[in-house]
Amino acid sequence: GFTARKLGEVKQCVIGTPGYFAAAGMPQWPEDLLQHEMVIYHRRGGGEQWRFSRGEEQRALRLPGRMRVNAAECVR
């Protein structure tokens, strides 16, 4: 018998350089990200679908991304 227990949560965010957002525009809504170039941090068991929340409102999107990486160092 193995036992699983929750150890914590990790919050994720959308980030970009000021230069990129100046050229491409600042996304205002999650759906706006579909028009942006993205590097997706794809980890085992997640990464395909991004979940966004604001107060009680929640949205989930499958974002294509330009590149997918599985190491946090690669995102930089």
ABEGO torsion letter per residue (X at the ends): XBBBBBAEBBBBBBBBBAAAAAAAEBBABAAAAAABBBBBBBBBGBGABBBBBBEABBBBBBBAEABBBABAAAAX
